[in-house]
Amino acid sequence: MSKDKKDSERKLRKILNWILNILIIILLIVVGYLFIDRIFGNSPTDFQLISGTFSLLGLLILKLFTLIYSANRELGEIKVGVKNGFEKVKQEFNQIDENMKRIETKIDGLSRRVK
């Protein structure tokens, strides 16, 4: 993916996240007002209370899914980074092993000359 496409995707996610947060706050205020209004005697219908509550819950679940998606992506990137890091460590250990074998052969050669 190109850098411009990633940047535009991040900006779009950020804008959608702001819109989602604003909708959650507005619905929270409206549902809170409806419940307070219901408690103090004015009566919004049960349908209004239930629809507002379920809309709020739906938006909260959507927000939760977006958080899980972003966390999942971050964990995937971390997983790839760790895997690449261990591959480099494996290569370095193989190189150390090769160097040790060379040193052993040189020591064996020197010990044969000394005998």
N, CA, C and O atoms as CSV, one atom per row, in Angstrom:
chain,resi,resn,atom,element,x,y,z
A,1,MET,N,N,0.839,-1.174,0.000
A,1,MET,CA,C,0.000,0.000,0.000
A,1,MET,C,C,0.884,1.238,0.000
A,1,MET,O,O,1.909,1.272,0.681
A,2,SER,N,N,0.501,2.234,-0.745
A,2,SER,CA,C,1.308,3.436,-0.804
A,2,SER,C,C,1.086,4.271,0.453
A,2,SER,O,O,0.094,4.120,1.166
A,3,LYS,N,N,2.043,5.151,0.693
A,3,LYS,CA,C,1.984,5.990,1.893
A,3,LYS,C,C,0.789,6.930,1.849
A,3,LYS,O,O,0.147,7.158,2.875
A,4,ASP,N,N,0.476,7.484,0.672
A,4,ASP,CA,C,-0.671,8.391,0.554
A,4,ASP,C,C,-1.981,7.671,0.850
A,4,ASP,O,O,-2.878,8.225,1.486
A,5,LYS,N,N,-2.079,6.436,0.381
A,5,LYS,CA,C,-3.304,5.667,0.621
A,5,LYS,C,C,-3.459,5.353,2.108
A,5,LYS,O,O,-4.564,5.411,2.648
A,6,LYS,N,N,-2.342,5.019,2.768
A,6,LYS,CA,C,-2.390,4.756,4.210
A,6,LYS,C,C,-2.784,6.009,4.978
A,6,LYS,O,O,-3.585,5.948,5.911
A,7,ASP,N,N,-2.214,7.152,4.579
A,7,ASP,CA,C,-2.549,8.405,5.257
A,7,ASP,C,C,-4.013,8.763,5.075
A,7,ASP,O,O,-4.673,9.191,6.022
A,8,SER,N,N,-4.524,8.591,3.860
A,8,SER,CA,C,-5.936,8.909,3.629
A,8,SER,C,C,-6.843,7.939,4.388
A,8,SER,O,O,-7.909,8.327,4.865
A,9,GLU,N,N,-6.418,6.678,4.498
A,9,GLU,CA,C,-7.202,5.697,5.256
A,9,GLU,C,C,-7.218,6.053,6.742
A,9,GLU,O,O,-8.247,5.928,7.406
A,10,ARG,N,N,-6.070,6.497,7.257
A,10,ARG,CA,C,-6.011,6.921,8.666
A,10,ARG,C,C,-6.887,8.133,8.918
A,10,ARG,O,O,-7.584,8.203,9.930
A,11,LYS,N,N,-6.853,9.085,7.999
A,11,LYS,CA,C,-7.682,10.283,8.159
A,11,LYS,C,C,-9.163,9.930,8.139
A,11,LYS,O,O,-9.943,10.464,8.927
A,12,LEU,N,N,-9.549,9.030,7.238
A,12,LEU,CA,C,-10.947,8.609,7.164
A,12,LEU,C,C,-11.369,7.911,8.453
A,12,LEU,O,O,-12.463,8.152,8.965
A,13,ARG,N,N,-10.501,7.043,8.979
A,13,ARG,CA,C,-10.814,6.374,10.246
A,13,ARG,C,C,-10.953,7.379,11.377
A,13,ARG,O,O,-11.836,7.257,12.226
A,14,LYS,N,N,-10.079,8.367,11.381
A,14,LYS,CA,C,-10.129,9.384,12.431
A,14,LYS,C,C,-11.434,10.171,12.355
A,14,LYS,O,O,-12.059,10.438,13.382
A,15,ILE,N,N,-11.845,10.543,11.150
A,15,ILE,CA,C,-13.097,11.291,10.969
A,15,ILE,C,C,-14.289,10.439,11.394
A,15,ILE,O,O,-15.181,10.922,12.091
A,16,LEU,N,N,-14.307,9.173,10.977
A,16,LEU,CA,C,-15.405,8.283,11.369
A,16,LEU,C,C,-15.434,8.065,12.880
A,16,LEU,O,O,-16.506,7.959,13.476
A,17,ASN,N,N,-14.263,8.000,13.492
A,17,ASN,CA,C,-14.193,7.847,14.943
A,17,ASN,C,C,-14.778,9.070,15.646
A,17,ASN,O,O,-15.501,8.931,16.633
A,18,TRP,N,N,-14.469,10.270,15.143
A,18,TRP,CA,C,-15.036,11.499,15.717
A,18,TRP,C,C,-16.555,11.512,15.570
A,18,TRP,O,O,-17.272,11.845,16.514
A,19,ILE,N,N,-17.039,11.152,14.396
A,19,ILE,CA,C,-18.494,11.135,14.163
A,19,ILE,C,C,-19.163,10.141,15.106
A,19,ILE,O,O,-20.211,10.433,15.682
A,20,LEU,N,N,-18.557,8.970,15.260
A,20,LEU,CA,C,-19.106,7.952,16.153
A,20,LEU,C,C,-19.131,8.445,17.600
A,20,LEU,O,O,-20.112,8.234,18.311
A,21,ASN,N,N,-18.061,9.098,18.032
A,21,ASN,CA,C,-18.022,9.643,19.394
A,21,ASN,C,C,-19.093,10.704,19.601
A,21,ASN,O,O,-19.741,10.735,20.647
A,22,ILE,N,N,-19.282,11.568,18.621
A,22,ILE,CA,C,-20.300,12.622,18.728
A,22,ILE,C,C,-21.694,12.014,18.793
A,22,ILE,O,O,-22.525,12.449,19.591
A,23,LEU,N,N,-21.958,11.008,17.956
A,23,LEU,CA,C,-23.264,10.341,17.991
A,23,LEU,C,C,-23.517,9.665,19.339
A,23,LEU,O,O,-24.633,9.707,19.857
A,24,ILE,N,N,-22.495,9.049,19.899
A,24,ILE,CA,C,-22.645,8.398,21.207
A,24,ILE,C,C,-22.976,9.428,22.279
A,24,ILE,O,O,-23.850,9.194,23.114
A,25,ILE,N,N,-22.291,10.556,22.263
A,25,ILE,CA,C,-22.545,11.598,23.265
A,25,ILE,C,C,-23.952,12.158,23.111
A,25,ILE,O,O,-24.658,12.339,24.103
A,26,ILE,N,N,-24.366,12.433,21.877
A,26,ILE,CA,C,-25.713,12.978,21.648
A,26,ILE,C,C,-26.775,11.982,22.106
A,26,ILE,O,O,-27.727,12.359,22.790
A,27,LEU,N,N,-26.617,10.718,21.733
A,27,LEU,CA,C,-27.597,9.710,22.146
A,27,LEU,C,C,-27.596,9.509,23.657
A,27,LEU,O,O,-28.652,9.281,24.248
A,28,LEU,N,N,-26.441,9.588,24.281
A,28,LEU,CA,C,-26.369,9.473,25.733
A,28,LEU,C,C,-27.148,10.596,26.400
A,28,LEU,O,O,-27.869,10.362,27.370
A,29,ILE,N,N,-27.010,11.803,25.891
A,29,ILE,CA,C,-27.750,12.947,26.438
A,29,ILE,C,C,-29.249,12.769,26.215
A,29,ILE,O,O,-30.042,12.990,27.130
A,30,VAL,N,N,-29.643,12.373,25.008
A,30,VAL,CA,C,-31.074,12.212,24.698
A,30,VAL,C,C,-31.698,11.110,25.553
A,30,VAL,O,O,-32.773,11.299,26.123
A,31,VAL,N,N,-31.029,9.962,25.642
A,31,VAL,CA,C,-31.571,8.854,26.437
A,31,VAL,C,C,-31.613,9.230,27.914
A,31,VAL,O,O,-32.573,8.904,28.612
A,32,GLY,N,N,-30.590,9.906,28.386
A,32,GLY,CA,C,-30.602,10.380,29.775
A,32,GLY,C,C,-31.755,11.326,30.028
A,32,GLY,O,O,-32.426,11.225,31.055
A,33,TYR,N,N,-31.995,12.249,29.100
A,33,TYR,CA,C,-33.125,13.176,29.230
A,33,TYR,C,C,-34.450,12.421,29.236
A,33,TYR,O,O,-35.332,12.727,30.038
A,34,LEU,N,N,-34.599,11.439,28.350
A,34,LEU,CA,C,-35.842,10.670,28.293
A,34,LEU,C,C,-36.094,9.912,29.601
A,34,LEU,O,O,-37.224,9.874,30.087
A,35,PHE,N,N,-35.051,9.314,30.167
A,35,PHE,CA,C,-35.230,8.596,31.426
A,35,PHE,C,C,-35.554,9.548,32.574
A,35,PHE,O,O,-36.415,9.247,33.400
A,36,ILE,N,N,-34.878,10.685,32.633
A,36,ILE,CA,C,-35.172,11.666,33.685
A,36,ILE,C,C,-36.582,12.205,33.509
A,36,ILE,O,O,-37.309,12.380,34.487
A,37,ASP,N,N,-36.970,12.466,32.276
A,37,ASP,CA,C,-38.325,12.948,31.993
A,37,ASP,C,C,-39.354,11.904,32.424
A,37,ASP,O,O,-40.407,12.250,32.961
A,38,ARG,N,N,-39.051,10.639,32.188
A,38,ARG,CA,C,-39.966,9.553,32.569
A,38,ARG,C,C,-40.072,9.448,34.095
A,38,ARG,O,O,-41.157,9.222,34.630
A,39,ILE,N,N,-38.954,9.612,34.785
A,39,ILE,CA,C,-38.945,9.520,36.247
A,39,ILE,C,C,-39.775,10.635,36.880
A,39,ILE,O,O,-40.489,10.393,37.853
A,40,PHE,N,N,-39.693,11.842,36.346
A,40,PHE,CA,C,-40.375,12.989,36.957
A,40,PHE,C,C,-41.785,13.220,36.427
A,40,PHE,O,O,-42.331,14.309,36.607
A,41,GLY,N,N,-42.378,12.245,35.790
A,41,GLY,CA,C,-43.796,12.329,35.499
A,41,GLY,C,C,-44.173,12.563,34.059
A,41,GLY,O,O,-45.196,12.039,33.618
A,42,ASN,N,N,-43.409,13.317,33.305
A,42,ASN,CA,C,-43.724,13.434,31.879
A,42,ASN,C,C,-43.392,12.092,31.260
A,42,ASN,O,O,-42.421,11.440,31.646
A,43,SER,N,N,-44.190,11.690,30.312
A,43,SER,CA,C,-43.982,10.311,29.888
A,43,SER,C,C,-43.682,10.200,28.408
A,43,SER,O,O,-44.584,10.249,27.572
A,44,PRO,N,N,-42.388,10.047,28.089
A,44,PRO,CA,C,-42.094,9.607,26.730
A,44,PRO,C,C,-42.551,8.154,26.618
A,44,PRO,O,O,-42.598,7.432,27.614
A,45,THR,N,N,-42.876,7.744,25.440
A,45,THR,CA,C,-43.395,6.383,25.277
A,45,THR,C,C,-42.301,5.359,25.532
A,45,THR,O,O,-41.110,5.665,25.474
A,46,ASP,N,N,-42.729,4.153,25.813
A,46,ASP,CA,C,-41.768,3.071,26.032
A,46,ASP,C,C,-40.940,2.822,24.779
A,46,ASP,O,O,-39.755,2.499,24.862
A,47,PHE,N,N,-41.563,2.973,23.630
A,47,PHE,CA,C,-40.853,2.778,22.369
A,47,PHE,C,C,-39.701,3.775,22.242
A,47,PHE,O,O,-38.615,3.413,21.789
A,48,GLN,N,N,-39.933,5.031,22.640
A,48,GLN,CA,C,-38.874,6.034,22.561
A,48,GLN,C,C,-37.714,5.662,23.481
A,48,GLN,O,O,-36.550,5.773,23.096
A,49,LEU,N,N,-38.032,5.226,24.683
A,49,LEU,CA,C,-36.977,4.827,25.616
A,49,LEU,C,C,-36.200,3.615,25.099
A,49,LEU,O,O,-34.970,3.596,25.121
A,50,ILE,N,N,-36.926,2.625,24.643
A,50,ILE,CA,C,-36.272,1.399,24.177
A,50,ILE,C,C,-35.455,1.654,22.913
A,50,ILE,O,O,-34.328,1.172,22.798
A,51,SER,N,N,-36.010,2.401,21.974
A,51,SER,CA,C,-35.270,2.663,20.733
A,51,SER,C,C,-34.030,3.504,21.007
A,51,SER,O,O,-32.977,3.257,20.418
A,52,GLY,N,N,-34.135,4.485,21.882
A,52,GLY,CA,C,-32.959,5.285,22.229
A,52,GLY,C,C,-31.894,4.464,22.923
A,52,GLY,O,O,-30.705,4.595,22.633
A,53,THR,N,N,-32.331,3.609,23.849
A,53,THR,CA,C,-31.380,2.765,24.577
A,53,THR,C,C,-30.693,1.774,23.644
A,53,THR,O,O,-29.477,1.592,23.716
A,54,PHE,N,N,-31.463,1.133,22.771
A,54,PHE,CA,C,-30.852,0.174,21.848
A,54,PHE,C,C,-29.961,0.862,20.813
A,54,PHE,O,O,-28.955,0.294,20.389
A,55,SER,N,N,-30.318,2.062,20.410
A,55,SER,CA,C,-29.450,2.809,19.489
A,55,SER,C,C,-28.128,3.130,20.167
A,55,SER,O,O,-27.063,2.999,19.564
A,56,LEU,N,N,-28.202,3.550,21.426
A,56,LEU,CA,C,-26.984,3.848,22.178
A,56,LEU,C,C,-26.138,2.589,22.342
A,56,LEU,O,O,-24.923,2.626,22.144
A,57,LEU,N,N,-26.767,1.491,22.696
A,57,LEU,CA,C,-26.028,0.235,22.840
A,57,LEU,C,C,-25.413,-0.209,21.510
A,57,LEU,O,O,-24.289,-0.710,21.481
A,58,GLY,N,N,-26.143,-0.024,20.422
A,58,GLY,CA,C,-25.607,-0.377,19.108
A,58,GLY,C,C,-24.374,0.438,18.759
A,58,GLY,O,O,-23.391,-0.099,18.249
A,59,LEU,N,N,-24.428,1.741,19.035
A,59,LEU,CA,C,-23.262,2.581,18.757
A,59,LEU,C,C,-22.088,2.215,19.661
A,59,LEU,O,O,-20.938,2.234,19.222
A,60,LEU,N,N,-22.371,1.883,20.911
A,60,LEU,CA,C,-21.291,1.471,21.810
A,60,LEU,C,C,-20.659,0.159,21.347
A,60,LEU,O,O,-19.444,-0.010,21.440
A,61,ILE,N,N,-21.466,-0.756,20.855
A,61,ILE,CA,C,-20.928,-2.017,20.327
A,61,ILE,C,C,-20.102,-1.753,19.068
A,61,ILE,O,O,-19.050,-2.363,18.881
A,62,LEU,N,N,-20.565,-0.856,18.210
A,62,LEU,CA,C,-19.803,-0.490,17.018
A,62,LEU,C,C,-18.459,0.124,17.407
A,62,LEU,O,O,-17.431,-0.175,16.799
A,63,LYS,N,N,-18.478,0.974,18.415
A,63,LYS,CA,C,-17.240,1.583,18.909
A,63,LYS,C,C,-16.300,0.504,19.450
A,63,LYS,O,O,-15.093,0.547,19.212
A,64,LEU,N,N,-16.860,-0.456,20.173
A,64,LEU,CA,C,-16.059,-1.552,20.705
A,64,LEU,C,C,-15.429,-2.364,19.572
A,64,LEU,O,O,-14.261,-2.744,19.661
A,65,PHE,N,N,-16.188,-2.631,18.515
A,65,PHE,CA,C,-15.640,-3.368,17.376
A,65,PHE,C,C,-14.511,-2.594,16.698
A,65,PHE,O,O,-13.516,-3.190,16.286
A,66,THR,N,N,-14.655,-1.271,16.578
A,66,THR,CA,C,-13.573,-0.492,15.965
A,66,THR,C,C,-12.320,-0.534,16.832
A,66,THR,O,O,-11.206,-0.593,16.312
A,67,LEU,N,N,-12.499,-0.504,18.154
A,67,LEU,CA,C,-11.336,-0.596,19.041
A,67,LEU,C,C,-10.666,-1.966,18.931
A,67,LEU,O,O,-9.439,-2.064,18.907
A,68,ILE,N,N,-11.470,-3.009,18.866
A,68,ILE,CA,C,-10.922,-4.360,18.738
A,68,ILE,C,C,-10.198,-4.509,17.403
A,68,ILE,O,O,-9.133,-5.125,17.342
A,69,TYR,N,N,-10.770,-3.949,16.328
A,69,TYR,CA,C,-10.142,-4.031,15.012
A,69,TYR,C,C,-8.784,-3.333,15.011
A,69,TYR,O,O,-7.803,-3.868,14.496
A,70,SER,N,N,-8.735,-2.130,15.595
A,70,SER,CA,C,-7.461,-1.409,15.606
A,70,SER,C,C,-6.443,-2.120,16.492
A,70,SER,O,O,-5.258,-2.160,16.163
A,71,ALA,N,N,-6.897,-2.683,17.620
A,71,ALA,CA,C,-5.979,-3.427,18.483
A,71,ALA,C,C,-5.485,-4.684,17.776
A,71,ALA,O,O,-4.318,-5.054,17.904
A,72,ASN,N,N,-6.367,-5.335,17.034
A,72,ASN,CA,C,-5.987,-6.539,16.304
A,72,ASN,C,C,-4.936,-6.221,15.244
A,72,ASN,O,O,-3.992,-6.986,15.046
A,73,ARG,N,N,-5.104,-5.097,14.570
A,73,ARG,CA,C,-4.109,-4.699,13.565
A,73,ARG,C,C,-2.766,-4.426,14.228
A,73,ARG,O,O,-1.718,-4.835,13.727
A,74,GLU,N,N,-2.809,-3.725,15.372
A,74,GLU,CA,C,-1.567,-3.426,16.079
A,74,GLU,C,C,-0.885,-4.716,16.537
A,74,GLU,O,O,0.334,-4.848,16.425
A,75,LEU,N,N,-1.666,-5.661,17.048
A,75,LEU,CA,C,-1.086,-6.932,17.478
A,75,LEU,C,C,-0.501,-7.696,16.297
A,75,LEU,O,O,0.530,-8.355,16.433
A,76,GLY,N,N,-1.150,-7.614,15.145
A,76,GLY,CA,C,-0.614,-8.259,13.952
A,76,GLY,C,C,0.715,-7.655,13.532
A,76,GLY,O,O,1.641,-8.371,13.148
A,77,GLU,N,N,0.803,-6.327,13.609
A,77,GLU,CA,C,2.061,-5.665,13.261
A,77,GLU,C,C,3.152,-6.023,14.263
A,77,GLU,O,O,4.307,-6.215,13.883
A,78,ILE,N,N,2.790,-6.113,15.539
A,78,ILE,CA,C,3.764,-6.503,16.561
A,78,ILE,C,C,4.230,-7.935,16.312
A,78,ILE,O,O,5.416,-8.241,16.439
A,79,LYS,N,N,3.293,-8.805,15.957
A,79,LYS,CA,C,3.621,-10.210,15.691
A,79,LYS,C,C,4.615,-10.322,14.540
A,79,LYS,O,O,5.580,-11.084,14.618
A,80,VAL,N,N,4.380,-9.569,13.481
A,80,VAL,CA,C,5.293,-9.594,12.333
A,80,VAL,C,C,6.663,-9.056,12.740
A,80,VAL,O,O,7.693,-9.602,12.346
A,81,GLY,N,N,6.669,-7.982,13.531
A,81,GLY,CA,C,7.935,-7.422,13.993
A,81,GLY,C,C,8.717,-8.391,14.857
A,81,GLY,O,O,9.933,-8.516,14.711
A,82,VAL,N,N,8.027,-9.075,15.755
A,82,VAL,CA,C,8.692,-10.059,16.611
A,82,VAL,C,C,9.233,-11.213,15.776
A,82,VAL,O,O,10.346,-11.686,16.005
A,83,LYS,N,N,8.440,-11.663,14.806
A,83,LYS,CA,C,8.883,-12.765,13.948
A,83,LYS,C,C,10.141,-12.373,13.183
A,83,LYS,O,O,11.090,-13.152,13.097
A,84,ASN,N,N,10.147,-11.154,12.623
A,84,ASN,CA,C,11.332,-10.692,11.895
A,84,ASN,C,C,12.521,-10.549,12.831
A,84,ASN,O,O,13.654,-10.846,12.454
A,85,GLY,N,N,12.262,-10.093,14.055
A,85,GLY,CA,C,13.342,-9.964,15.032
A,85,GLY,C,C,13.954,-11.309,15.372
A,85,GLY,O,O,15.175,-11.426,15.474
A,86,PHE,N,N,13.120,-12.327,15.549
A,86,PHE,CA,C,13.644,-13.655,15.856
A,86,PHE,C,C,14.367,-14.261,14.660
A,86,PHE,O,O,15.319,-15.021,14.837
A,87,GLU,N,N,13.933,-13.939,13.456
A,87,GLU,CA,C,14.656,-14.417,12.271
A,87,GLU,C,C,16.067,-13.834,12.258
A,87,GLU,O,O,17.028,-14.533,11.934
A,88,LYS,N,N,16.191,-12.556,12.610
A,88,LYS,CA,C,17.519,-11.935,12.651
A,88,LYS,C,C,18.379,-12.565,13.739
A,88,LYS,O,O,19.572,-12.788,13.537
A,89,VAL,N,N,17.775,-12.853,14.898
A,89,VAL,CA,C,18.516,-13.507,15.978
A,89,VAL,C,C,18.984,-14.889,15.525
A,89,VAL,O,O,20.114,-15.288,15.804
A,90,LYS,N,N,18.113,-15.614,14.827
A,90,LYS,CA,C,18.475,-16.944,14.324
A,90,LYS,C,C,19.653,-16.853,13.355
A,90,LYS,O,O,20.569,-17.673,13.403
A,91,GLN,N,N,19.622,-15.850,12.474
A,91,GLN,CA,C,20.725,-15.664,11.528
A,91,GLN,C,C,22.024,-15.352,12.268
A,91,GLN,O,O,23.089,-15.852,11.907
A,92,GLU,N,N,21.924,-14.516,13.312
A,92,GLU,CA,C,23.126,-14.171,14.066
A,92,GLU,C,C,23.683,-15.388,14.800
A,92,GLU,O,O,24.899,-15.568,14.856
A,93,PHE,N,N,22.811,-16.225,15.363
A,93,PHE,CA,C,23.287,-17.442,16.019
A,93,PHE,C,C,23.927,-18.390,15.015
A,93,PHE,O,O,24.934,-19.025,15.328
A,94,ASN,N,N,23.371,-18.498,13.831
A,94,ASN,CA,C,23.984,-19.334,12.789
A,94,ASN,C,C,25.359,-18.798,12.413
A,94,ASN,O,O,26.296,-19.567,12.198
A,95,GLN,N,N,25.476,-17.477,12.336
A,95,GLN,CA,C,26.767,-16.877,12.014
A,95,GLN,C,C,27.772,-17.143,13.142
A,95,GLN,O,O,28.939,-17.433,12.877
A,96,ILE,N,N,27.326,-17.045,14.385
A,96,ILE,CA,C,28.208,-17.338,15.521
A,96,ILE,C,C,28.644,-18.799,15.480
A,96,ILE,O,O,29.804,-19.114,15.746
A,97,ASP,N,N,27.711,-19.686,15.146
A,97,ASP,CA,C,28.029,-21.115,15.046
A,97,ASP,C,C,29.083,-21.362,13.970
A,97,ASP,O,O,30.019,-22.136,14.173
A,98,GLU,N,N,28.926,-20.703,12.831
A,98,GLU,CA,C,29.920,-20.842,11.758
A,98,GLU,C,C,31.280,-20.317,12.209
A,98,GLU,O,O,32.308,-20.938,11.941
A,99,ASN,N,N,31.283,-19.183,12.888
A,99,ASN,CA,C,32.546,-18.626,13.383
A,99,ASN,C,C,33.202,-19.571,14.395
A,99,ASN,O,O,34.421,-19.746,14.382
A,100,MET,N,N,32.397,-20.178,15.268
A,100,MET,CA,C,32.941,-21.116,16.253
A,100,MET,C,C,33.555,-22.331,15.552
A,100,MET,O,O,34.609,-22.817,15.963
A,101,LYS,N,N,32.901,-22.821,14.502
A,101,LYS,CA,C,33.440,-23.971,13.766
A,101,LYS,C,C,34.768,-23.610,13.107
A,101,LYS,O,O,35.700,-24.415,13.091
A,102,ARG,N,N,34.850,-22.389,12.561
A,102,ARG,CA,C,36.113,-21.944,11.953
A,102,ARG,C,C,37.212,-21.851,13.002
A,102,ARG,O,O,38.352,-22.246,12.759
A,103,ILE,N,N,36.858,-21.327,14.166
A,103,ILE,CA,C,37.850,-21.211,15.241
A,103,ILE,C,C,38.306,-22.599,15.684
A,103,ILE,O,O,39.493,-22.821,15.920
A,104,GLU,N,N,37.357,-23.534,15.797
A,104,GLU,CA,C,37.714,-24.904,16.190
A,104,GLU,C,C,38.652,-25.541,15.170
A,104,GLU,O,O,39.613,-26.216,15.542
A,105,THR,N,N,38.372,-25.326,13.879
A,105,THR,CA,C,39.257,-25.920,12.860
A,105,THR,C,C,40.644,-25.284,12.919
A,105,THR,O,O,41.645,-25.972,12.721
A,106,LYS,N,N,40.715,-23.986,13.189
A,106,LYS,CA,C,42.025,-23.334,13.305
A,106,LYS,C,C,42.773,-23.841,14.528
A,106,LYS,O,O,43.984,-24.057,14.476
A,107,ILE,N,N,42.047,-24.033,15.638
A,107,ILE,CA,C,42.691,-24.544,16.853
A,107,ILE,C,C,43.176,-25.975,16.621
A,107,ILE,O,O,44.273,-26.342,17.043
A,108,ASP,N,N,42.350,-26.778,15.946
A,108,ASP,CA,C,42.768,-28.151,15.629
A,108,ASP,C,C,44.014,-28.141,14.748
A,108,ASP,O,O,44.926,-28.943,14.950
A,109,GLY,N,N,44.052,-27.245,13.783
A,109,GLY,CA,C,45.222,-27.143,12.909
A,109,GLY,C,C,46.460,-26.726,13.682
A,109,GLY,O,O,47.547,-27.255,13.448
A,110,LEU,N,N,46.303,-25.774,14.609
A,110,LEU,CA,C,47.441,-25.342,15.419
A,110,LEU,C,C,47.899,-26.452,16.361
A,110,LEU,O,O,49.096,-26.644,16.573
A,111,SER,N,N,46.938,-27.179,16.922
A,111,SER,CA,C,47.322,-28.255,17.859
A,111,SER,C,C,48.044,-29.389,17.120
A,111,SER,O,O,48.922,-30.033,17.696
A,112,ARG,N,N,47.689,-29.641,15.866
A,112,ARG,CA,C,48.382,-30.669,15.080
A,112,ARG,C,C,49.814,-30.232,14.772
A,112,ARG,O,O,50.730,-31.055,14.767
A,113,ARG,N,N,50.004,-28.947,14.516
A,113,ARG,CA,C,51.351,-28.437,14.227
A,113,ARG,C,C,52.236,-28.523,15.459
A,113,ARG,O,O,53.431,-28.803,15.364
A,114,VAL,N,N,51.631,-28.278,16.618
A,114,VAL,CA,C,52.416,-28.293,17.850
A,114,VAL,C,C,52.865,-29.715,18.176
A,114,VAL,O,O,53.960,-29.894,18.710
A,115,LYS,N,N,52.068,-30.718,17.877
A,115,LYS,CA,C,52.420,-32.118,18.163
A,115,LYS,C,C,53.526,-32.521,17.263
A,115,LYS,O,O,53.988,-33.660,17.325
